[in-house]
Amino acid sequence: MTADITKCALSSAPAAILTYHHGAVDVDARVTRGRFERLIDNLLADTDALITDVLVRATVSSADIVEVVTTGGSSAIPAFRALLARRFPSARVRDAAAFTSVAAGLAMPGVEEAALAR
């Protein structure tokens, strides 16, 4: 499995095989969800800090948030979901096309440019 496929697999399985073959590098390694979560721990801490910053700047508390909408493949990572549950205990967490919405959003400038060119 490539790194991205492995990340997705670890969202629902306790372990997955990471496969990477490029040039002289050949890797086939078993990765556990716990190991993966330790690898992304700094990213989760950064995300937690960003949430705090956004709440402070918006002058709202976590209790004021009634719904959190997630998107992107990383939003399915259990440790990320746990972070959201801890930060927004009374909010409903809703998925919005986790694997296609980011690509659709990236395509929007092209769509808008094409519409303006008409």
Secondary structure, DSSP 8 states (H G I E B T S, - for coil): --HHHHHHHTTTSSEEEEEEEETTEEEEEEEEHHHHHHHTHHHHHHHHHHHHHHHHHHT--GGG--EEEE-SGGGG-HHHHHHHHHH-TTSEEEE--TTTHHHHHHHHHHHHHHHHH-
